Amino acid sequence: MKKYFGTDGIRGIPGESLKEEIVTKIFSSVEKILAPKSVAIILDTRESCEMITEWIVKGFSEEVSITNYGILPSGSMPILLETFNEDLGIIISASHNPSEYNGIKLIDKNGSKLDDDLEIQIESELERVSLPENNAKIKNSTKGYDIYLQYLKNVNDFKFDKFDLIIDAANGSAFKIIEDLLSAKNAQFNIISNNPDGKNINDNCGATFPENLQKNISNGQVGVSFDGDADRLIMVDENQQVVNGDLLLTILSKYLSEKGNLNGDFVVSTVMSNYGFKLAMNDFGFKLIETPVGDKYVAEAMKKNNAKLGGEQSGHIILGDFLPVGDALLTCLLVLEALDYFDVSIADFRKKYLMEYPQKLTNIELSKSLNDEELEFINQIALEMSIKLDLDGRYLIRNSGTEPLLRVLVEARSQESMENFSEELLSKINNYLN
């Protein structure tokens, strides 16, 4: 059982739940277990990133060379590792979480997130590991920005000016590079939430708050939003309706299939995917593989099945022919390419191919994550309710892997039955918790 690593690295509030002592020990353990000689670091725009960088450096010995490539989307890391022949990647970001949080993701030499066994091994060394007498030295480089920008420019080539885009950069790591990219593509666009100040990342903006796009978008525009480290993409269609990962996967799966690039007709998603998405995959004749929540589990299933496409409803999309991790900028480029190929609006594509069940996800704040026994009891409450009310849909109750939250998902064929079931279930859960 892991204590510090969650579904997406280590998360917490620096100085509180994320302490210097733990961070430095973790990286002394990383050096002992993984023995990297060179390390690449990238950051998002949180004011605590520089402090955490210092903590990380204190954990490495002088045998390790560290390069800070600055503020970059997390999807750039596999490209940096390959281009500059680095042994290990470290992403300092809490992704979609509020600015007071921060986190650390470890990326192996091949560009993939560490598997659970390695994370457990790293944690198991913490009690025995000692900090180095002489710390590593760190240097700064801007070369990564240029390499990553050129990579994105080379992804595809079509007439971007066909689309009128509005971009919500979440005041995060994509704030500058998305403007440089779209300008180079001669796209028609305007950008909001692209003035980071260290505290406004994900603040009522970005992929977790599509309302920001909806209130700023004009009729006919296509909205594009990223999260703090730009590994999630959430869009808004021409009718100002939110486009989540399920619809993005539907668009991309059909496109890749028609281009002969959907290996084995496999598509990977998580248990959070809408039932309507599953029906669409079945209608297309694709083989859907479901995983636990977390894009690292999606990536692992893709690798196991040699699948070329996978993702989460939250907007993490992995395009296996390009990168082993999610990259919202890459995903955006491929979605626009697909829409250009089909010569269709997002709204019309949705109407034709995807009938989404009404769905509601509620987050209940906790002082600490529930244990297995408590989760089992709550799930039993939900099961008895679903039998009694003959729920034509499903529920999913789980701890968040990144925050002290209980996530409660309810889905049903009709809006009314979904709302009624959700309201009663939440009432019973809150009564139990209190």
Secondary structure as GFF3:
##gff-version 3
##sequence-region A 1 434
A	DSSP	beta_strand	5	6	.	.	.	ID=ss1
A	DSSP	beta_strand	9	12	.	.	.	ID=ss2
A	DSSP	alpha_helix	20	34	.	.	.	ID=ss3
A	DSSP	beta_strand	38	43	.	.	.	ID=ss4
A	DSSP	alpha_helix	49	59	.	.	.	ID=ss5
A	DSSP	beta_strand	65	71	.	.	.	ID=ss6
A	DSSP	three_ten_helix	74	76	.	.	.	ID=ss7
A	DSSP	alpha_helix	77	83	.	.	.	ID=ss8
A	DSSP	beta_strand	88	92	.	.	.	ID=ss9
A	DSSP	beta_strand	102	107	.	.	.	ID=ss10
A	DSSP	alpha_helix	116	124	.	.	.	ID=ss11
A	DSSP	beta_strand	137	140	.	.	.	ID=ss12
A	DSSP	alpha_helix	143	153	.	.	.	ID=ss13
A	DSSP	three_ten_helix	160	162	.	.	.	ID=ss14
A	DSSP	beta_strand	164	168	.	.	.	ID=ss15
A	DSSP	alpha_helix	177	184	.	.	.	ID=ss16
A	DSSP	beta_strand	188	192	.	.	.	ID=ss17
A	DSSP	alpha_helix	211	216	.	.	.	ID=ss18
A	DSSP	beta_strand	222	226	.	.	.	ID=ss19
A	DSSP	beta_strand	233	236	.	.	.	ID=ss20
A	DSSP	beta_strand	242	243	.	.	.	ID=ss21
A	DSSP	alpha_helix	245	258	.	.	.	ID=ss22
A	DSSP	three_ten_helix	263	265	.	.	.	ID=ss23
A	DSSP	beta_strand	266	270	.	.	.	ID=ss24
A	DSSP	alpha_helix	275	284	.	.	.	ID=ss25
A	DSSP	beta_strand	287	291	.	.	.	ID=ss26
A	DSSP	alpha_helix	295	305	.	.	.	ID=ss27
A	DSSP	beta_strand	309	311	.	.	.	ID=ss28
A	DSSP	beta_strand	317	319	.	.	.	ID=ss29
A	DSSP	alpha_helix	328	342	.	.	.	ID=ss30
A	DSSP	alpha_helix	346	353	.	.	.	ID=ss31
A	DSSP	beta_strand	359	365	.	.	.	ID=ss32
A	DSSP	alpha_helix	372	389	.	.	.	ID=ss33
A	DSSP	beta_strand	393	399	.	.	.	ID=ss34
A	DSSP	beta_strand	405	412	.	.	.	ID=ss35
A	DSSP	alpha_helix	415	433	.	.	.	ID=ss36
###
